[in-house]
């Protein structure tokens, strides 16, 4: 992987409550839901390894011990896996990343714990390095098809990003793979609740957010419909 030495680690955000999937996620974390016959995180970790990543830091929270018990040190997936635990207070996706920084190094990739992303990671890492910006968001021309679009992306630039206030100009969506320099989090205090979406928006305002458009659609298990579709996709891919 061309970006391997520059971005040797990936943070996998797997600490959410997954309230949209209640009641099945009251006693099992979303990452451990059975998809195509095994816990979803197994599919993710094999894919991450196939993309060239070697070290993963799992940001866990709610029922995180189940994830630890299953994944262990990552050797079964050909990875080195470490953990960063939220603690008594859920820190949000941005706060969890801030807490995990000592284990992630100066630059790293980020993925959401409910995403399966077929795109190649190496070009993303290389584009981020060349951009010389504090962060990068991958975007996909979704046009509201699989989820609500939340990004205005034109001429290779992210012009707007908002998960809550959608506009007709938003035809792209946050694909679920990002890249950061650790210094992107310098402005935020330790152990505070912080959403990664707010970090992205702050960086966009400071002109420190690069955008990279991918062509392969995403799959997710954040909804029941997404679970069914991802289950079918992965079963077909494995010939089950």
C-alpha positions as CSV (number, residue, x, y, z in Angstrom):
1,X,0.0,0.0,0.0
2,X,1.5,3.3,-1.1
3,X,0.2,5.2,1.9
4,X,1.1,2.4,4.4
5,X,4.1,4.1,6.0
6,X,2.5,7.5,6.1
7,X,-0.8,6.3,7.6
8,X,0.1,3.1,9.5
9,X,-3.0,3.0,11.6
10,X,-6.8,3.1,11.3
11,X,-9.3,4.0,14.0
12,X,-12.6,2.1,13.9
13,X,-15.4,3.9,15.7
14,X,-17.4,1.1,17.4
15,X,-18.7,2.6,20.6
16,X,-22.2,3.8,19.8
17,X,-25.5,2.7,21.3
18,X,-27.2,1.8,18.0
19,X,-30.6,2.9,19.2
20,X,-32.0,2.7,15.7
21,X,-31.6,-1.1,15.9
22,X,-33.3,-1.6,19.3
23,X,-34.2,-4.0,20.7
24,X,-31.6,-6.3,19.2
25,X,-28.7,-4.0,20.2
26,X,-29.8,-3.7,23.9
27,X,-27.6,-6.7,24.8
28,X,-25.2,-6.9,21.8
29,X,-23.1,-4.1,20.3
30,X,-23.7,-3.3,16.6
31,X,-20.3,-4.5,15.6
32,X,-21.2,-8.0,16.9
33,X,-24.5,-8.4,15.0
34,X,-24.4,-11.4,12.7
35,X,-24.2,-10.5,9.1
36,X,-23.6,-13.2,6.4
37,X,-23.1,-15.7,9.2
38,X,-20.6,-14.0,11.5
39,X,-20.1,-10.8,13.5
40,X,-20.0,-7.8,11.2
41,X,-16.7,-6.6,12.6
42,X,-15.0,-9.8,11.2
43,X,-16.0,-8.7,7.7
44,X,-14.7,-5.2,8.4
45,X,-11.3,-6.4,9.8
46,X,-10.6,-8.8,6.9
47,X,-11.5,-6.0,4.5
48,X,-9.3,-3.5,6.3
49,X,-6.4,-6.0,6.2
50,X,-6.9,-6.6,2.5
51,X,-6.7,-2.8,1.9
52,X,-3.1,-2.8,3.3
53,X,-3.7,-1.5,6.9
54,X,-1.8,-3.3,9.6
55,X,-2.8,-1.6,12.8
56,X,-6.3,-0.9,14.0
57,X,-7.4,1.0,17.1
58,X,-10.9,0.0,18.1
59,X,-12.8,2.9,19.8
60,X,-15.3,1.0,22.0
61,X,-17.9,2.0,24.5
62,X,-21.2,0.4,25.1
63,X,-20.8,-3.4,25.6
64,X,-17.3,-3.1,24.3
65,X,-16.1,-6.1,26.2
66,X,-18.0,-8.3,23.8
67,X,-15.9,-6.8,20.9
68,X,-12.7,-7.3,22.9
69,X,-13.5,-10.9,23.6
70,X,-14.1,-11.7,20.0
71,X,-11.4,-9.7,18.3
72,X,-8.6,-10.0,20.9
73,X,-5.3,-8.7,19.7
74,X,-6.3,-9.0,16.1
75,X,-3.9,-11.8,15.2
76,X,-6.7,-14.0,13.8
77,X,-7.3,-11.2,11.2
78,X,-3.6,-10.6,10.4
79,X,-3.8,-7.3,12.3
80,X,-2.4,-5.6,15.4
81,X,-5.5,-4.4,17.3
82,X,-5.4,-2.0,20.3
83,X,-8.4,-0.5,22.2
84,X,-9.5,2.9,23.4
85,X,-12.4,2.8,25.8
86,X,-14.9,5.7,26.3
87,X,-15.2,5.2,30.1
88,X,-18.2,6.2,32.2
89,X,-19.2,9.0,29.8
90,X,-19.8,8.5,26.1
91,X,-17.5,10.9,24.3
92,X,-19.1,10.8,20.9
93,X,-17.2,10.0,17.7
94,X,-15.0,13.0,17.8
95,X,-14.3,12.7,21.5
96,X,-13.5,9.0,21.2
97,X,-10.9,9.8,18.5
98,X,-9.4,12.6,20.6
99,X,-8.9,10.1,23.5
100,X,-7.4,7.5,21.1
101,X,-4.8,9.9,19.6
102,X,-1.8,8.5,21.7
103,X,-2.4,5.1,20.1
104,X,-2.9,6.4,16.5
105,X,0.2,8.4,15.7
106,X,0.6,11.6,13.8
107,X,-1.7,10.7,11.0
108,X,-4.3,8.0,10.6
109,X,-7.4,6.7,8.8
110,X,-10.9,6.6,10.3
111,X,-13.9,4.3,9.6
112,X,-17.3,4.1,11.2
113,X,-18.1,0.8,12.9
114,X,-21.2,0.2,10.8
115,X,-19.7,0.7,7.4
116,X,-18.4,-1.7,4.8
117,X,-16.5,0.2,2.1
118,X,-15.3,-1.5,-1.1
119,X,-13.1,1.4,-2.2
120,X,-9.3,1.2,-2.2
121,X,-7.6,2.9,0.7
122,X,-4.2,3.6,-0.7
123,X,-5.3,6.4,-3.1
124,X,-7.1,8.0,-0.3
125,X,-4.0,8.0,1.9
126,X,-1.8,9.3,-0.9
127,X,-4.3,12.1,-1.8
128,X,-4.4,13.1,1.9
129,X,-0.6,13.3,2.1
130,X,-0.4,15.4,-1.1
131,X,-3.2,17.8,0.1
132,X,-1.2,19.0,3.1
133,X,-4.4,19.6,5.0
134,X,-5.5,18.6,8.5
135,X,-8.1,16.2,7.4
136,X,-9.8,14.5,4.4
137,X,-13.4,13.3,3.9
138,X,-14.2,10.7,1.2
139,X,-17.5,11.5,-0.5
140,X,-19.8,9.6,-2.8
141,X,-22.3,10.9,-5.3
142,X,-25.3,9.4,-3.5
143,X,-28.1,11.7,-4.8
144,X,-30.2,10.6,-1.8
145,X,-30.3,7.0,-3.1
146,X,-29.2,4.9,-0.1
147,X,-29.2,7.6,2.6
148,X,-29.7,11.3,2.8
149,X,-27.0,13.3,1.0
150,X,-25.2,15.8,3.2
151,X,-22.3,17.2,1.2
152,X,-21.9,19.8,-1.6
153,X,-18.9,18.7,-3.6
154,X,-17.9,20.6,-6.8
155,X,-14.7,20.8,-8.8
156,X,-12.9,18.6,-6.4
157,X,-13.8,20.6,-3.3
158,X,-16.2,20.2,-0.4
159,X,-18.2,23.4,-0.3
160,X,-20.7,22.4,2.4
161,X,-21.3,19.6,4.9
162,X,-24.2,19.3,7.3
163,X,-25.9,16.2,8.6
164,X,-28.9,18.0,10.0
165,X,-29.7,20.8,7.5
166,X,-29.9,19.4,4.0
167,X,-30.1,21.5,0.9
168,X,-31.0,20.5,-2.7
169,X,-27.4,21.2,-3.7
170,X,-26.2,18.3,-1.5
171,X,-25.9,15.4,-3.9
172,X,-22.9,13.7,-2.2
173,X,-22.6,12.0,1.1
174,X,-19.9,11.4,3.7
175,X,-18.7,7.9,2.5
176,X,-17.4,6.8,5.9
177,X,-13.7,6.8,5.4
178,X,-11.6,9.8,6.6
179,X,-8.1,10.7,7.3
180,X,-6.7,13.0,10.0
181,X,-3.6,14.5,11.4
182,X,-3.5,14.4,15.1
183,X,-3.1,18.1,15.3
184,X,-6.6,18.5,13.8
185,X,-7.9,17.9,17.4
186,X,-5.6,20.4,19.2
187,X,-8.4,22.9,19.6
188,X,-10.6,20.5,21.6
189,X,-10.3,19.7,25.3
190,X,-9.7,16.2,26.5
191,X,-12.6,14.0,27.7
192,X,-15.4,16.2,26.3
193,X,-18.4,15.0,24.3
194,X,-17.6,15.8,20.6
195,X,-19.2,14.7,17.4
196,X,-16.9,14.0,14.5
197,X,-19.3,15.9,12.2
198,X,-18.5,19.0,14.2
199,X,-14.8,18.5,13.7
200,X,-15.3,18.1,10.0
201,X,-17.3,21.3,9.8
202,X,-14.8,23.3,11.9
203,X,-12.0,22.1,9.6
204,X,-14.0,22.9,6.5
205,X,-14.5,26.5,7.8
206,X,-10.8,26.7,8.3
207,X,-10.1,25.4,4.8
208,X,-8.3,22.4,6.2
209,X,-10.6,19.7,4.9
210,X,-9.7,18.0,1.7
211,X,-12.4,16.0,-0.3
212,X,-11.9,12.8,-2.2
213,X,-14.6,11.3,-4.4
214,X,-15.0,7.6,-4.5
215,X,-16.9,5.6,-7.1
216,X,-17.9,2.4,-5.3
217,X,-21.1,2.6,-3.2
218,X,-21.1,2.0,0.5
219,X,-22.8,-0.7,2.6
220,X,-23.9,-0.2,6.2
221,X,-25.7,-1.9,9.1
222,X,-26.9,1.3,10.9
223,X,-30.5,0.4,9.9
224,X,-32.6,-2.7,9.5
225,X,-32.8,-2.1,5.7
226,X,-29.1,-1.6,5.6
227,X,-28.5,-4.8,7.5
228,X,-30.5,-6.8,5.1
229,X,-28.8,-5.3,2.0
230,X,-25.3,-5.7,3.5
231,X,-26.1,-9.3,4.5
232,X,-27.2,-10.1,0.9
233,X,-24.1,-8.4,-0.6
234,X,-21.6,-10.2,1.6
235,X,-23.3,-13.6,1.1
236,X,-23.2,-13.1,-2.6
237,X,-19.6,-12.0,-2.5
238,X,-18.6,-15.2,-0.5
239,X,-20.9,-17.4,-2.6
240,X,-23.0,-18.4,0.3
